[in-house]
Amino acid sequence: MSGFSARKEAGVTKSMHMGICVKGYLKKPLSEMKNVFFNNNTGEFLSTQEARDYLLDELSKGHLVIPIGQCPDWDYVHGCPGHVVENAGKEAQPC
């Protein structure tokens, strides 16, 4: 998954990086956290408890939304503000 989508607003195509709502994900059963989060250093999946601890740590930092992938303008409260796609043409279609 790329963590990226595109949409049109008032004739302008914007790309948006996707994210995960931390509070929403913490409401899920632990079994749904299996094989979702992984350690960037080792490439191994976190255990369900490690994933929960990671989300709680993000929440303690005030991070309500965490990015999927890299976004240069990410806001941990509101997410990606969107990025205008130049020369969108036929390749970037709205979702």
Backbone as JSON Lines, residues from 0, in Angstrom:
{"i":0,"aa":"M","n":[0.85,-1.18,0.0],"ca":[0.0,0.0,0.0],"c":[0.89,1.23,0.0]}
{"i":1,"aa":"S","n":[0.53,2.18,-0.82],"ca":[1.35,3.37,-0.97],"c":[1.06,4.44,0.07]}
{"i":2,"aa":"G","n":[-0.15,4.45,0.63],"ca":[-0.5,5.5,1.58],"c":[-0.73,6.84,0.9]}
{"i":3,"aa":"F","n":[-1.23,6.79,-0.33],"ca":[-1.37,7.99,-1.13],"c":[-2.65,7.88,-1.94]}
{"i":4,"aa":"S","n":[-3.42,8.94,-2.04],"ca":[-4.6,8.95,-2.89],"c":[-4.71,10.31,-3.56]}
{"i":5,"aa":"A","n":[-5.57,10.42,-4.56],"ca":[-5.74,11.7,-5.25],"c":[-7.22,12.03,-5.32]}
{"i":6,"aa":"R","n":[-7.55,13.31,-5.23],"ca":[-8.94,13.74,-5.37],"c":[-8.97,15.14,-5.98]}
{"i":7,"aa":"K","n":[-10.12,15.48,-6.55],"ca":[-10.28,16.8,-7.18],"c":[-11.12,17.69,-6.3]}
{"i":8,"aa":"E","n":[-10.65,18.91,-6.09],"ca":[-11.39,19.92,-5.34],"c":[-11.39,21.19,-6.19]}
{"i":9,"aa":"A","n":[-12.56,21.65,-6.55],"ca":[-12.71,22.9,-7.3],"c":[-11.78,22.95,-8.51]}
{"i":10,"aa":"G","n":[-11.72,21.84,-9.26],"ca":[-10.93,21.81,-10.48],"c":[-9.44,21.6,-10.27]}
{"i":11,"aa":"V","n":[-9.01,21.44,-9.03],"ca":[-7.6,21.21,-8.74],"c":[-7.45,19.8,-8.2]}
{"i":12,"aa":"T","n":[-6.53,19.03,-8.75],"ca":[-6.29,17.69,-8.25],"c":[-5.28,17.77,-7.11]}
{"i":13,"aa":"K","n":[-5.64,17.16,-5.98],"ca":[-4.76,17.12,-4.83],"c":[-4.46,15.67,-4.49]}
{"i":14,"aa":"S","n":[-3.23,15.41,-4.12],"ca":[-2.89,14.09,-3.6],"c":[-2.9,14.19,-2.08]}
{"i":15,"aa":"M","n":[-3.31,13.11,-1.45],"ca":[-3.42,13.08,0.01],"c":[-2.71,11.84,0.54]}
{"i":16,"aa":"H","n":[-1.85,12.03,1.52],"ca":[-1.25,10.89,2.2],"c":[-2.27,10.37,3.22]}
{"i":17,"aa":"M","n":[-2.38,9.09,3.32],"ca":[-3.34,8.49,4.25],"c":[-2.7,8.28,5.61]}
{"i":18,"aa":"G","n":[-3.55,8.13,6.61],"ca":[-3.07,7.92,7.96],"c":[-4.01,7.02,8.74]}
{"i":19,"aa":"I","n":[-3.62,6.76,9.96],"ca":[-4.4,5.91,10.87],"c":[-4.84,6.75,12.05]}
{"i":20,"aa":"C","n":[-6.13,6.68,12.37],"ca":[-6.67,7.34,13.55],"c":[-6.25,6.51,14.77]}
{"i":21,"aa":"V","n":[-5.42,7.07,15.61],"ca":[-4.87,6.32,16.75],"c":[-5.96,5.87,17.71]}
{"i":22,"aa":"K","n":[-6.84,6.78,18.11],"ca":[-7.9,6.41,19.05],"c":[-8.83,5.35,18.46]}
{"i":23,"aa":"G","n":[-9.14,5.49,17.19],"ca":[-10.0,4.52,16.53],"c":[-9.36,3.14,16.47]}
{"i":24,"aa":"Y","n":[-8.07,3.11,16.17],"ca":[-7.39,1.83,16.08],"c":[-7.26,1.17,17.44]}
{"i":25,"aa":"L","n":[-7.1,1.98,18.49],"ca":[-7.0,1.42,19.85],"c":[-8.3,0.77,20.3]}
{"i":26,"aa":"K","n":[-9.42,1.13,19.68],"ca":[-10.71,0.52,20.03],"c":[-10.86,-0.88,19.42]}
{"i":27,"aa":"K","n":[-10.01,-1.21,18.46],"ca":[-10.09,-2.52,17.82],"c":[-9.59,-3.61,18.78]}
{"i":28,"aa":"P","n":[-10.1,-4.82,18.62],"ca":[-9.57,-5.93,19.43],"c":[-8.09,-6.16,19.1]}
{"i":29,"aa":"L","n":[-7.33,-6.64,20.07],"ca":[-5.9,-6.89,19.86],"c":[-5.67,-7.81,18.67]}
{"i":30,"aa":"S","n":[-6.58,-8.74,18.44],"ca":[-6.4,-9.7,17.34],"c":[-6.35,-9.0,15.98]}
{"i":31,"aa":"E","n":[-6.96,-7.81,15.86],"ca":[-6.94,-7.07,14.6],"c":[-5.66,-6.25,14.42]}
{"i":32,"aa":"M","n":[-4.8,-6.24,15.43],"ca":[-3.53,-5.52,15.32],"c":[-2.4,-6.46,14.9]}
{"i":33,"aa":"K","n":[-2.71,-7.75,14.73],"ca":[-1.7,-8.73,14.35],"c":[-1.27,-8.49,12.91]}
{"i":34,"aa":"N","n":[0.04,-8.47,12.69],"ca":[0.63,-8.3,11.35],"c":[0.19,-7.02,10.64]}
{"i":35,"aa":"V","n":[0.04,-5.94,11.4],"ca":[-0.31,-4.66,10.82],"c":[0.86,-3.68,10.94]}
{"i":36,"aa":"F","n":[1.45,-3.59,12.11],"ca":[2.56,-2.67,12.34],"c":[3.87,-3.45,12.34]}
{"i":37,"aa":"F","n":[4.92,-2.84,11.78],"ca":[6.21,-3.52,11.78],"c":[7.32,-2.57,12.18]}
{"i":38,"aa":"N","n":[8.42,-3.17,12.6],"ca":[9.6,-2.43,13.02],"c":[10.37,-2.03,11.78]}
{"i":39,"aa":"N","n":[10.58,-0.74,11.56],"ca":[11.29,-0.26,10.37],"c":[12.74,-0.73,10.33]}
{"i":40,"aa":"N","n":[13.32,-0.98,11.49],"ca":[14.73,-1.4,11.54],"c":[14.91,-2.87,11.19]}
{"i":41,"aa":"T","n":[13.99,-3.72,11.65],"ca":[14.14,-5.16,11.43],"c":[13.23,-5.7,10.34]}
{"i":42,"aa":"G","n":[12.15,-4.98,10.03],"ca":[11.19,-5.46,9.05],"c":[10.23,-6.5,9.61]}
{"i":43,"aa":"E","n":[10.37,-6.81,10.89],"ca":[9.49,-7.81,11.52],"c":[8.24,-7.13,12.06]}
{"i":44,"aa":"F","n":[7.13,-7.87,12.01],"ca":[5.88,-7.34,12.56],"c":[5.97,-7.23,14.07]}
{"i":45,"aa":"L","n":[5.31,-6.2,14.61],"ca":[5.22,-6.06,16.06],"c":[4.19,-7.06,16.58]}
{"i":46,"aa":"S","n":[4.39,-7.51,17.81],"ca":[3.36,-8.34,18.44],"c":[2.14,-7.45,18.68]}
{"i":47,"aa":"T","n":[1.02,-8.05,18.96],"ca":[-0.18,-7.25,19.19],"c":[0.01,-6.31,20.37]}
{"i":48,"aa":"Q","n":[0.68,-6.77,21.42],"ca":[0.91,-5.9,22.59],"c":[1.89,-4.78,22.25]}
{"i":49,"aa":"E","n":[2.92,-5.08,21.46],"ca":[3.87,-4.04,21.03],"c":[3.15,-2.99,20.17]}
{"i":50,"aa":"A","n":[2.25,-3.44,19.31],"ca":[1.49,-2.51,18.47],"c":[0.62,-1.6,19.32]}
{"i":51,"aa":"R","n":[-0.04,-2.18,20.29],"ca":[-0.88,-1.39,21.21],"c":[-0.03,-0.38,21.98]}
{"i":52,"aa":"D","n":[1.12,-0.83,22.49],"ca":[2.02,0.06,23.22],"c":[2.51,1.2,22.33]}
{"i":53,"aa":"Y","n":[2.8,0.88,21.06],"ca":[3.24,1.91,20.1],"c":[2.14,2.96,19.92]}
{"i":54,"aa":"L","n":[0.9,2.51,19.74],"ca":[-0.21,3.46,19.55],"c":[-0.44,4.29,20.8]}
{"i":55,"aa":"L","n":[-0.35,3.69,21.97],"ca":[-0.51,4.44,23.22],"c":[0.6,5.47,23.37]}
{"i":56,"aa":"D","n":[1.82,5.12,22.95],"ca":[2.94,6.06,23.0],"c":[2.7,7.24,22.06]}
{"i":57,"aa":"E","n":[2.19,6.96,20.86],"ca":[1.87,8.03,19.91],"c":[0.8,8.95,20.5]}
{"i":58,"aa":"L","n":[-0.22,8.36,21.12],"ca":[-1.3,9.14,21.71],"c":[-0.77,10.01,22.85]}
{"i":59,"aa":"S","n":[0.17,9.48,23.64],"ca":[0.74,10.26,24.75],"c":[1.53,11.47,24.24]}
{"i":60,"aa":"K","n":[1.99,11.42,22.99],"ca":[2.69,12.54,22.37],"c":[1.71,13.56,21.77]}
{"i":61,"aa":"G","n":[0.41,13.25,21.86],"ca":[-0.59,14.14,21.27],"c":[-0.86,13.83,19.81]}
{"i":62,"aa":"H","n":[-0.35,12.72,19.32],"ca":[-0.53,12.32,17.92],"c":[-1.86,11.59,17.78]}
{"i":63,"aa":"L","n":[-2.84,12.26,17.18],"ca":[-4.16,11.66,16.98],"c":[-4.23,10.86,15.69]}
{"i":64,"aa":"V","n":[-3.39,11.24,14.72],"ca":[-3.35,10.57,13.42],"c":[-1.88,10.32,13.08]}
{"i":65,"aa":"I","n":[-1.56,9.08,12.69],"ca":[-0.18,8.78,12.31],"c":[-0.16,8.46,10.81]}
{"i":66,"aa":"P","n":[0.93,8.86,10.13],"ca":[0.97,8.71,8.68],"c":[1.24,7.27,8.24]}
{"i":67,"aa":"I","n":[0.71,6.94,7.07],"ca":[1.1,5.72,6.37],"c":[2.03,6.21,5.28]}
{"i":68,"aa":"G","n":[3.29,5.93,5.4],"ca":[4.27,6.45,4.45],"c":[4.8,7.81,4.9]}
{"i":69,"aa":"Q","n":[5.46,8.49,3.99],"ca":[6.11,9.76,4.29],"c":[5.31,10.93,3.7]}
{"i":70,"aa":"C","n":[5.08,11.95,4.51],"ca":[4.43,13.17,4.06],"c":[5.23,14.34,4.61]}
{"i":71,"aa":"P","n":[5.71,15.22,3.74],"ca":[6.55,16.33,4.21],"c":[5.8,17.35,5.06]}
{"i":72,"aa":"D","n":[4.48,17.38,4.96],"ca":[3.69,18.38,5.68],"c":[2.74,17.76,6.69]}
{"i":73,"aa":"W","n":[3.03,16.55,7.16],"ca":[2.11,15.82,8.03],"c":[1.82,16.59,9.32]}
{"i":74,"aa":"D","n":[0.56,16.6,9.7],"ca":[0.1,17.2,10.95],"c":[-0.48,16.05,11.78]}
{"i":75,"aa":"Y","n":[0.05,15.82,12.97],"ca":[-0.36,14.69,13.79],"c":[-1.72,14.85,14.44]}
{"i":76,"aa":"V","n":[-2.37,15.97,14.19],"ca":[-3.75,16.17,14.66],"c":[-4.71,16.05,13.49]}
{"i":77,"aa":"H","n":[-4.37,16.65,12.35],"ca":[-5.28,16.69,11.2],"c":[-4.87,15.81,10.04]}
{"i":78,"aa":"G","n":[-3.65,15.32,10.01],"ca":[-3.17,14.49,8.9],"c":[-2.57,15.31,7.79]}
{"i":79,"aa":"C","n":[-2.64,14.78,6.58],"ca":[-2.04,15.42,5.42],"c":[-2.92,16.59,4.95]}
{"i":80,"aa":"P","n":[-2.33,17.76,4.73],"ca":[-3.11,18.9,4.25],"c":[-3.44,18.81,2.76]}
{"i":81,"aa":"G","n":[-2.8,17.89,2.07],"ca":[-3.01,17.75,0.62],"c":[-1.91,18.46,-0.15]}
{"i":82,"aa":"H","n":[-1.65,17.94,-1.33],"ca":[-0.6,18.47,-2.18],"c":[-1.15,18.61,-3.59]}
{"i":83,"aa":"V","n":[-1.06,19.79,-4.16],"ca":[-1.56,20.03,-5.51],"c":[-0.72,19.22,-6.49]}
{"i":84,"aa":"V","n":[-1.4,18.51,-7.4],"ca":[-0.72,17.71,-8.41],"c":[-0.67,18.52,-9.69]}
{"i":85,"aa":"E","n":[0.53,18.87,-10.11],"ca":[0.72,19.61,-11.35],"c":[0.53,18.67,-12.53]}
{"i":86,"aa":"N","n":[-0.05,19.17,-13.62],"ca":[-0.24,18.37,-14.83],"c":[-0.92,17.03,-14.53]}
{"i":87,"aa":"A","n":[-2.0,17.07,-13.78],"ca":[-2.67,15.85,-13.35],"c":[-3.12,15.0,-14.52]}
{"i":88,"aa":"G","n":[-3.71,15.61,-15.54],"ca":[-4.12,14.88,-16.73],"c":[-4.93,13.63,-16.44]}
{"i":89,"aa":"K","n":[-4.76,12.63,-17.27],"ca":[-5.53,11.39,-17.15],"c":[-4.94,10.45,-16.12]}
{"i":90,"aa":"E","n":[-3.69,10.62,-15.73],"ca":[-3.04,9.67,-14.83],"c":[-3.57,9.77,-13.4]}
{"i":91,"aa":"A","n":[-3.87,10.95,-12.92],"ca":[-4.33,11.12,-11.54],"c":[-5.84,11.35,-11.54]}
{"i":92,"aa":"Q","n":[-6.59,10.3,-11.34],"ca":[-8.03,10.38,-11.32],"c":[-8.5,10.45,-9.87]}
{"i":93,"aa":"P","n":[-9.59,11.18,-9.59],"ca":[-10.1,11.23,-8.23],"c":[-10.58,9.86,-7.79]}
{"i":94,"aa":"C","n":[-10.49,9.61,-6.5],"ca":[-10.94,8.32,-5.94],"c":[-12.45,8.22,-6.0]}
